[in-house]
Amino acid sequence: MNPSRLEWLRGKVIKDGSDIIALLEDKSGRRAFLNEAVDFAQMKKIAASHKITDLVRETLKEVLKDEGAISLYNRPVDTKTLLISVEKLNL
């Protein structure tokens, strides 16, 4: 793969992770388009219906541990609480 393309993809992964954190965070006044917090139970149902439960769970866990994504988000975020929510629902 072209080195510049690879670098662009790496940056995109970090940006996408930051976007996921923004969608998961339940802070009043910070949601740009959503009027309510993410419903993890609904997310679990959707993931199960498409047989991608492991992919969704592991993606969320990795994003919430990704220092690049957290840094790019550039706001304090309680990743521990979000990780607990992911684990509790056994996504």
C-alpha positions as CSV (number, residue, x, y, z in Angstrom):
1,M,0.0,0.0,0.0
2,N,1.1,3.5,-0.8
3,P,2.7,5.0,2.4
4,S,0.7,8.2,2.2
5,R,-2.5,6.2,1.8
6,L,-1.6,4.1,4.8
7,E,-0.9,7.2,6.9
8,W,-4.3,8.7,5.8
9,L,-6.0,5.5,6.9
10,R,-4.3,5.5,10.3
11,G,-5.5,9.1,10.8
12,K,-9.0,8.1,9.7
13,V,-9.2,5.3,12.3
14,I,-8.3,7.8,15.1
15,K,-10.9,10.3,13.8
16,D,-13.5,7.6,13.6
17,G,-12.7,6.5,17.1
18,S,-13.1,10.0,18.3
19,D,-16.5,10.2,16.6
20,I,-17.6,7.0,18.3
21,I,-16.6,8.4,21.7
22,A,-18.6,11.5,21.0
23,L,-21.7,9.4,20.2
24,L,-21.2,7.2,23.3
25,E,-20.7,10.1,25.8
26,D,-23.7,11.0,27.8
27,K,-23.0,14.6,28.6
28,S,-25.8,17.1,28.4
29,G,-25.2,19.8,25.9
30,R,-22.4,17.9,24.0
31,R,-24.5,15.9,21.6
32,A,-24.6,17.6,18.2
33,F,-27.4,15.5,16.6
34,L,-28.6,13.0,19.2
35,N,-31.2,14.1,21.8
36,E,-30.7,11.1,24.1
37,A,-27.9,8.9,25.2
38,V,-26.9,5.7,23.4
39,D,-29.2,2.8,24.4
40,F,-26.7,0.0,24.9
41,A,-29.5,-2.6,25.2
42,Q,-30.8,-1.6,21.8
43,M,-27.3,-1.6,20.4
44,K,-27.0,-5.2,21.7
45,K,-30.2,-6.3,20.0
46,I,-29.1,-4.8,16.7
47,A,-25.6,-6.3,16.9
48,A,-27.1,-9.7,17.7
49,S,-29.6,-9.6,14.9
50,H,-26.7,-9.0,12.5
51,K,-24.4,-11.5,14.2
52,I,-21.7,-8.9,14.9
53,T,-21.9,-8.8,18.7
54,D,-18.2,-9.6,19.1
55,L,-17.2,-7.1,16.5
56,V,-19.2,-4.3,18.2
57,R,-18.1,-5.1,21.7
58,E,-14.4,-5.3,20.8
59,T,-14.6,-2.2,18.6
60,L,-16.1,-0.2,21.5
61,K,-13.6,-1.5,24.0
62,E,-10.6,-0.7,21.7
63,V,-11.9,2.8,20.9
64,L,-12.4,3.6,24.6
65,K,-8.8,2.5,25.2
66,D,-7.3,4.3,22.1
67,E,-5.2,7.2,23.4
68,G,-5.2,8.8,19.9
69,A,-9.0,8.8,19.7
70,I,-9.4,10.1,23.2
71,S,-6.8,12.8,22.7
72,L,-8.5,13.9,19.4
73,Y,-11.9,14.0,21.1
74,N,-10.2,16.7,23.3
75,R,-12.8,16.7,26.1
76,P,-12.8,14.9,29.5
77,V,-14.5,11.6,29.1
78,D,-15.3,8.9,31.6
79,T,-14.0,5.9,29.6
80,K,-14.1,3.7,32.7
81,T,-17.9,4.1,33.1
82,L,-18.4,3.6,29.4
83,L,-16.3,0.4,29.4
84,I,-18.4,-0.8,32.4
85,S,-21.5,-0.2,30.4
86,V,-20.1,-2.2,27.5
87,E,-19.1,-5.0,29.7
88,K,-22.3,-5.2,31.8
89,L,-24.4,-5.7,28.7
90,N,-22.1,-8.4,27.3
91,L,-22.3,-6.8,23.9
